[in-house]
């Protein structure tokens, strides 16, 4: 499962991702879930090369890329559960080494 996720979590729902250009349900469900979680975390987190996006902007990005980058059903589930995702994120937040 880890190999599948590592290989396929950059595939886009519309087929324009990489490495194989898979689309839709050709992409394993776990890889589609990890892709959405990875982007959600990456955009909302401070990194050496970028500031964290405000969560409203992260959710807007998910909505804008629903059906292109992201599985629309998974994007809808995330967007319908914003409060739960924010609570989980806050529960596991660690201080950023960039700003600490």
Secondary structure, DSSP 8 states (H G I E B T S, - for coil): -HHHHHHHTT--TTS--SSS---GGGS-HHHHHHHHHHHHHHHHS-BTTB----HHHHHHHHHHTBTTTB-HHHHHHHHHTHHHHHHHHHHH----TTT-
